[in-house]
Amino acid sequence: MSATLPASRPSVTLKLATSLDGRIALASGESKWITGEAARAEVHHLRAAHDAVIVGSETVLADDPELTARTNPMPTKQPLRVVADSRGRVPASAKLFSTLEMGPVAIATLETMDLERWPSAQGLQFWMLPAGEGSSSVSLVEMMNSAQRAGVTSMMVEGGGQLAAAFIRAGLVDRIEWFRAPILLGGDARPCLGGLGLEKLALAPTYERTSVREIGPDLWESYLRKGKM
Ligand SMILES: NC(=O)c1ccc[n+]([C@@H]2O[C@H](COP(=O)([O-])OP(=O)(O)OC[C@H]3O[C@@H](n4cnc5c(N)ncnc54)[C@H](OP(=O)(O)O)[C@@H]3O)[C@@H](O)[C@H]2O)c1
């Protein structure tokens, strides 16, 4: 039986910080920093404005991010930091685990995963999930159910491209916050979105721009899914 979404699922924002040509990292994985300081500061405010933030396991392996909201002053509450790590590849040495005193972390992993590989610590939770239909990675629908059970009403997807594309393919992305830096990285760099497998333009997910702002040297565009205005 296929999984169903909760009636009022958490809202989902996709944050993209890209080059002009929509790339998030060089082929080598180097990604620090594409956008400027002002855009990065805004991302911390966006984190603080969501109940949860989520990244794919490859992003943790490449960047070892803290994913905390570091605003000035600091927010009263940190978002739940979620990693989609079906195969248990995020090491116990990741900064996510050494910063648990700052805020909670959830590992979304396959229900068959052996949890011994990770520390057992206060503030660390595990979402044991089945694989998605036709996929070896965790089901995003079941992940939304777990998020809702954890009290999450809003979640921000922070990449990378594979996880972002999976959220788009599942029709889960309500808003996009796109920070675009005036540099070009080229087709050999990593795309902000993995494949969507579209066969017709008419099937392309469509968004309406709600604002565009200059932020330092970058542009910050906001989009809402068509029909959500
Ligand atoms: N410029 C920026 O702001 C920015 C932001 C984020 C990342 N990045 C860069 O992006 C690169 C990583 O991006 P990436 O696209 O290679 O990887 P990614 O999206 O970070 O992670 C992909 C992994 O997520 C896991 N995953 C779990 N559930 C999934 C699902 N339902 N659908 C899809 N994947 C799922 C999969 O591994 P399992 O199957 O093992 O779970 C998959 O291999 C790094 O170089 C990083 O520096 C840049």
The ligand as a Gaussian input file, in Angstrom:
#p B3LYP/6-31G(d) Opt

LIG

0 1
 N       25.303000      26.066000      -2.471000
 C       24.585000      25.568000      -1.482000
 O       23.880000      26.298000      -0.807000
 C       24.609000      24.100000      -1.196000
 C       23.655000      23.592000      -0.302000
 C       23.653000      22.212000      -0.051000
 C       24.574000      21.392000      -0.678000
 N       25.498000      21.929000      -1.524000
 C       26.463000      21.044000      -2.211000
 O       25.735000      20.011000      -2.842000
 C       26.548000      18.847000      -2.906000
 C       25.709000      17.663000      -2.416000
 O       24.533000      17.581000      -3.191000
 P       24.063000      16.223000      -3.848000
 O       22.963000      16.531000      -4.784000
 O       25.271000      15.506000      -4.386000
 O       23.545000      15.361000      -2.614000
 P       22.408000      15.623000      -1.471000
 O       21.118000      15.982000      -2.094000
 O       22.972000      16.472000      -0.403000
 O       22.318000      14.158000      -0.846000
 C       21.899000      13.116000      -1.665000
 C       21.670000      11.892000      -0.829000
 O       20.541000      12.101000       0.017000
 C       20.059000      10.840000       0.386000
 N       18.607000      10.777000       0.385000
 C       17.855000      10.337000       1.413000
 N       16.573000      10.304000       1.087000
 C       16.487000      10.719000      -0.178000
 C       15.399000      10.843000      -1.062000
 N       14.152000      10.529000      -0.690000
 N       15.662000      11.265000      -2.313000
 C       16.913000      11.585000      -2.684000
 N       17.999000      11.467000      -1.891000
 C       17.779000      11.031000      -0.640000
 C       20.589000       9.842000      -0.661000
 O       21.512000       8.968000      -0.023000
 P       20.909000       7.714000       0.776000
 O       20.090000       6.940000      -0.211000
 O       22.101000       7.007000       1.270000
 O       20.081000       8.278000       1.848000
 C       21.336000      10.704000      -1.655000
 O       22.488000      10.070000      -2.165000
 C       27.758000      19.109000      -2.034000
 O       28.860000      19.375000      -2.882000
 C       27.393000      20.340000      -1.250000
 O       28.540000      21.159000      -1.002000
 C       25.525000      23.269000      -1.791000

